[in-house]
Each structure stands twice: as C-alpha cells, then as structure tokens.
C-alpha cells in the first residue's frame, strides 16, 4: 500500500488494493487503511467496504439467475430479527448512540432499555447467556424466539434505519429474493436469502473473539450493545492498519473458520 499525499483526520492513510475470489470470481478492491497504530474499530470502514463489495457480487450472481432482490426502502420487517454483531462493532455503535442529539439519544436509549427488560423478563437473556456452548440449533431457536418477542430495532424510525451508513455488517449481508410478504413471518420454506460466499460479519466475529481471548464468542446481540459495552470497558490492542489488514485477509483465506452463519433470517 502507498501513503496518501495528505493527512486524514485520524492520521496518515495508506492506499492500496486487495485481491480475492468471491464465488470463484477474482476481485480487486481498492482500500485505505490507517498507517499508524489504531484500535480495531478504526478498521470498520474497511470491513464495511469489503462487506458491501462481497454483497454486491452476490447480488449480481442471483440477478444473473433471473431473481430480483425484494428488499426496498421502507420495508423493515427484518429489523425485528436477532442481529449478531461483532464486539468490535459493539463499541462503535455505543459511540454512535452517545453522539446522537440529546433528544434522539434519549429515545434510542429508552428503546434499548425497554427491549432489554422485556428479554430479561421472558428469560431470553438467561438462555442466551454469553453464547458459550451454544450449538447452531440453539442459536437458531433463540433467534426464532427473539423474533417472536416482536422487538423492533432501537434504531428503526419511520421504517428507516437512523444509522444506515454505519449499520452492522450482518444487516448489510441480509437480503432476500423471496416475496416481501413472507418477511413478517419468515420460515426456511418461505424465505430465499441471498447467499454471501464471504460473510465479512463472521470474519469480524472471529477477529473480535481472538483479540479478546476470553473464551467467549466474538459477537453479541445488537439489542445488548449498550449494556454489554457499559459492563465491559474497551481494552482492545492497537496495531497498524496494515497489520490489522493482514489479520483480516488471513481469516478470509480460511473460510472454514468464518463459516458461522448470521442468526438473522
């Protein structure tokens, strides 16, 4: 990667490209990373760009087969689903909430608390625990149970996401080609999700778990972000952008380690 000609807000940046294969197709993606040592949260724009690129390639593939993406602005049925986010993203989302206008922050924080209390009362939080030891079947069962609680995402306002440009990686990767009428009551038979061959969200989960090294999964439910961030002060290590990039690419080259499916849908 080459250094930028000027100074970015958070320091000098390096520009370059990564090459990978998505659905067997060679892809070259232009990226910029911090030159100096940063927390992994500063790599979220890179992860988001990688996710956007991989999702777009997957969309192209399904469109070639004659299918069409059903998701449209104003359709927010999936915003009541369980969204697993990496712990790297968790701290960033907490900051996004902190930086909202006073009035909007009050509303969003109140929604998070109401949802947390509802899930606490139903016993869902106790069943979810830290996620340690949960099988894929357990996670799917908990995801369906969560959907049954009817909790809308705290960031949903007038059927739109108030943090859309910074939305979680899992949200970026969830698209369907099945009829939108099925999204309010999804089942394996009625929902045709777009397969994303390189889910960057799973890569972020893996990296989060590895750098925390506490034996717990590297993801938490979106709805638990504020409480979790408050109870777990951020202590991520610092590395240069290129070193974080090496870690990301290493995980992408070993898809068997990042094959954990999103619990949305």
N, C-alpha and C positions, 0 to 999 in steps of 0.2 A: 504494500500500500504506500501511496505517496502522501506527503504532508500537504495540507491546504496552504493556500497563499496567505491567508489571514488568520485572525484569531476568532474562534467561535466563543459563544457566551461562557461555556464551561471549559475553555482552553483550546489548545491546538487540536485539530482533527486530521485524521488520515483518510484518504480516499482510495478505493480500490474495488476489486470485484471478486466475487466467489463463484466458483463453478460447481455445479452438482447435477444430478439427474433426478428428474421428477416424472414419475410414470414412464421411466425409461428414456425420457427426452432430455438431452443436455441443455442446461440452463445457465446463463451468466447473469448475475445480479449485482448491480453497482451499489456499493455501500460506503458509509462514512462512520468511522469509529473514533473515540477519543484517543489521543496519542499518549496521554499520561495515565496515572493510576486513578481508577474510579471504582465506585461501588457497582455491583451488577445491575442496579436499577437504571444506570445510565446507558445500559445496553438494550433497554426495552425498545427504543426506536428501531434498532437493528432487528430484533426479534419480530416486531410488528411488520416491518418491511418484508422480512423473509416469509412470514405467515401470509401476508397479502399476496405475495408473488406465487406461493405454492397453491393457495386457494384459487387464484385466477387461472392457473394452469389446469387445475382440477375442473373448474367451470368450463373451460374450453373443451376439455375431453368429453364431458357429459353433453355439451351442446352439439358436439360432432355426432353423437349418437342419436340426435333428434329430440333430446329432452330440453326442458327450459326451467330455469330457476324460478321457483314460486315466490320466494321472499321479496317483499316490496316494502317501501317506506310506509309506515302507518300500521303494519302488521306486526304485532308484538306478542303473539301467542307464546313464542318460545321464551319470552322474558319472565315466565313463571317457572322455568325449569331450573334444576340444580346446576350451577355453573362452577366447576372446579377451576380455581386459579392458582398459579404458582405463588409461592411465598415471596418471590421477587416482586411480582405484581401487587401482592397484598399491601406492602409498604407504600408503593407508588399510589395505589388507589386511596389509601388513608390520607396521603398528602393532597390528592385531588379534592377529597371531601373537606379537608382543613382549609383549602384555598378558595372554596366556594364563597359566594356572597353570604353575608350573615343570615339573611332570610332563607336563602335556598339551603344553606348548610343546616339550619335548624330543622327544616322539613326532612332532608335526607337522613340526618342522624336519628330523627324520631322514627322514620320508617325502618331503619336498621334495628333499632331497639325493639320496636313492636314485633318485627319478624323474629328476632332472637328470642323474645319472651314467649311467642307462640310455639316455636320449635322446642323450647325448654319445657313448656307445659305439656306438650304432646309426647315428650320423651325422645324425640328425634335426635337431639343433640347428644344425649347419653348413648344412643345406639350408634351414632356416627363416631363418637369419641375422637381420637387423634387420627383415625384411619388405619392404624397399625393392625395387621392381621385380617383386614377385610378382603374377601375374595371378589372377583369380578361380579359374581352373582349377588353378593352382599351390596356392592356399590350400586348395581342396577336396581335392586329392591329399595334401597334408600332413596335413589333418585326418583323412582315412581312414587314413593311415599311423600317425598318433598313436593312433587308436582301436585299431589292430592291435597296439600295444605292450602293451595291457591294463593301463594305469596308472590306478589309482583316484585320485580327487581326495584330496589330503592331508587335507582337512577332513571326509572321509567316515568316520563311525564308527557301527557297527551299522546300516548302511543309512540313516543320517540325517546331515544337514549340521550341524556344530558351530557354524557361523557363519550359520545360516539367515537370521536377521533382517538380517544385513549381507551376504548373498550377492551375487555380481556381478550387474550388470544383465543380462548375457547369459543367466545362469541363470534369471532371472525371466521372460525372454521366450521360453524354450524349453518349449513344451507340445505334446502330440500328441493326436490323436483316434484314431489307429490302435491296433491291439491292442498291449498291453504286451509280448506275447511277441516282437514284432519288434524291440524296443529293444536287445536284446543283440546283434543283427546287422543294423543299420539299412542300408537302401538307399533310393534315390529311389522305388522301386516299392512298398516296404512301409511307409514312414513318411509319415504325413499330419500335418505340423506345422501348428500354428495360425498363420495369417498375422497378423503385428503390423504394422499400417499405419504406425505411428510408433515405430520401434525406438529407444528412448532410448539404448541401448547404443551405437549408431552415432553418435548426436549427441555422446556423451561421448568417443568415439574422435576425432571431428573436432575438438572443442574442445581435447583433450589435444595433438594434433598441432600445432594452430595456436598455442597458447601456448608450446610448447617451441620451435617454429620451427627445428628442426634437420634438416628434410627427411625425417625418418623417420615411419612410421605412428604414430598416437596410441594404438596398442594393442600388447599383448604377450600371450603365452600365460600363463594363470594359473600354470602349473607353474614359470614363470621368475621369478615375482614377487620372491622373496627375493633371488635372485642379482642380478637387474636393479636392485632398489632399493639394494642394497649397492654396486653398481658405479656408480650414477647418483644421487648425493645430490640431494635435492629442492631445486629452486630456482624453484618456481612464483611468479608475481607475485601481488600482493594487490590485490583490488578490493572495492568494497562489494557487498553481496548484490544490490541492485537492478541494478548493472552486470553482474554475472555472469548475472543473470536475463535481462537484455536479450540477452546473447550466446547463451544457451540458446534463447530464443524465436526469435532471428534464424535459428539453424541449423534449428529445427523448421519455420520458414516456407519453408525452401529444402530440401525433402526430397531433391532430386537430389544434394545434397552429403552426405547422410547415408543414402544408399540401400544402402551396403555391407552385405551380409548377414552375419549371425553365422556363424562356422565350426562352431558346434555343430550336430550333426544332419547 
